[in-house]
Amino acid sequence: MSKFNEIVPELLEQSPFKLIGKDWMLITAEKDGKVNTMTASWGGVGVMWAKNVAYIVIRPQRYTKEFVDNSETFSLSFLDNSFRTTLSYLGTKSGRDEDKIKNSLLTVLHTDDIPYFEEANIAILCKKLYAQEFKSEYFIAQELNEKWYPDSDYHTLYIAEITKILVKE
């Protein structure tokens, strides 16, 4: 079994721009004893309300949104490039239709009752603080609204306190 060490957020050496935007992440949450995950490449980390936070966005049609909405916590798992095909699979299949975690052959672990993946190099454990749906009228740059939301399927923004960062030994 893989061993993880906890680090403080200030010691995370990897670029969040690369981790999230280029390498992708898995957003994972649990509802009624079932775990679901989705691949994401939008989000970030920073400081808000004097807390170290992560923020993610999820569209309403994503099954994982139900899990994030019904849990106080979620995780962000970062896997190395050898899992790129798995990340693509997890981003295109729905947990409504199949047990995609089982089919992906990834192993779910829990710390503080928060699910994440043994195969991850980094797992960021989060506790939700805030959620709000994007709205057309709030876009200052309307071209973004037109480009990314032609069907008005606006993401929900979640801001969550980072409770632990686990890094594989």
Helices and strands as residue ranges (DSSP letters): E 4-7, G 9-11, H 16-16, I 17-23, E 25-31, E 34-40, E 43-48, E 51-58, H 63-69, E 73-78, G 81-83, H 84-92, H 100-104, E 108-111, E 114-117, E 122-133, G 136-138, H 142-148, E 156-168
